[in-house]
Amino acid sequence: MTDQTYQPTLSQLRAFVAIAEYRHFGTAAARLNVSQPTLSQALASLENGLGLQLIERSTRRVLVTAAGKRLLPQAMATLEAADRFVASAAGDGLRGTLRLGIIPTVAPYVLPSLLPELRSRLPTLVPYVIEDQTARLLDGLRTGVLDVALLAVPTESTGFVEIPLYSEEFVLIAPRGHELAGRTDLAPEALDRLPLLLLDEGHCLRDQTLELCRARDVRPGPVGDTRAASLATVVQCVAGGLGVTLIPEMAVPAETARGTLEIARFAAPAPGRTLGLVFRGSTARIEDYENLAEIIRSGRPL
């Protein structure tokens, strides 16, 4: 039975929300920047105070109980209200901790210029960078684990504000001496029957490439069981003669620096993507995040 005088702390609610999101105590603790024993104690205190089991943990899995599912939206709303309160109290722009999510096909190419720019223009801001796939970053935004995220937009998810930053084209990367090398007039149909290397499932660049192929009725050739979790690995497989791939324009300088690859470009209108800054529509910091979007836009790595 719940003690009616019990008042949960924000730390306890954050622990519950993070565990419910990640279904893993170690990951949740890392995302909250606390130790796992501290996280477990916060959850235990919350459950004891409420007289309810919110999380069911076994040696193999973590589950949210029926009571946990019922109370989770209210916990999230409470944390959002607390964040709005702190933001209103600050009242002078971005400062303190900013939990920034960013997809893996953007992070290595944006962060080298973005982080120094943030230090210069927002010296009181302390950014924490979380690199992950789009779906998990959106979950992090929903649960309050993240403040903002740099993603390909539109995400087609409700409850978010999406500020488009800039668009970039996709570039074909091929092994040295490839027949398409140097072309600037490619049509997407040129990918037909080519061995097209892709990132592993869950990466939005993979989905965008496959959608392009479907839209043009392109059927890439086989690449066997080759799988890659990073764009750098895909590019190295291309250099090794395993196939071709598409990469975003921002990645071309870094990924082709060794001189062992060829590039080819598509004729206008070239396929590509739009990047945007995404955050909860309920936040009180819309103006601050609009300013952040302008900083990112002005420092685009192209």
Stockholm file with secondary structure:
# STOCKHOLM 1.0

chainA/1-302         MTDQTYQPTLSQLRAFVAIAEYRHFGTAAARLNVSQPTLSQALASLENGLGLQLIERSTRRVLVTAAGKRLLPQAMATLEAADRFVASAAGDGLRGTLRLGIIPTVAPYVLPSLLPELRSRLPTLVPYVIEDQTARLLDGLRTGVLDVALLAVPTESTGFVEIPLYSEEFVLIAPRGHELAGRTDLAPEALDRLPLLLLDEGHCLRDQTLELCRARDVRPGPVGDTRAASLATVVQCVAGGLGVTLIPEMAVPAETARGTLEIARFAAPAPGRTLGLVFRGSTARIEDYENLAEIIRSGRPL
#=GR chainA/1-302 SS CCCTTCCCCHHHHHHHHHHHHHSCHHHHHHHHTSCHHHHHHHHHHHHHHHTSCCEEECSSCEEECHHHHHHHHHHHHHHHHHHHHHHHHHCSSSCEEEEEEECTTTHHHHHHHHHHHHHHHCTTEEEEEEECCHHHHHHHHHTTSCSEEEEEECCCCTTEEEEEEEEEEEEEEEETTCTTTTCSCBCGGGGTTSBBCCCCTTCHHHHHHHHHHHHTTCCCBCCTTCCCSSHHHHHHHHHTTSCBEEEEGGGHHHHTTTSCEEEECBCSSCCEEEEEEEEETTCSCHHHHHHHHHHHHHTCCC
#=GC SS_cons         CCCTTCCCCHHHHHHHHHHHHHSCHHHHHHHHTSCHHHHHHHHHHHHHHHTSCCEEECSSCEEECHHHHHHHHHHHHHHHHHHHHHHHHHCSSSCEEEEEEECTTTHHHHHHHHHHHHHHHCTTEEEEEEECCHHHHHHHHHTTSCSEEEEEECCCCTTEEEEEEEEEEEEEEEETTCTTTTCSCBCGGGGTTSBBCCCCTTCHHHHHHHHHHHHTTCCCBCCTTCCCSSHHHHHHHHHTTSCBEEEEGGGHHHHTTTSCEEEECBCSSCCEEEEEEEEETTCSCHHHHHHHHHHHHHTCCC
//
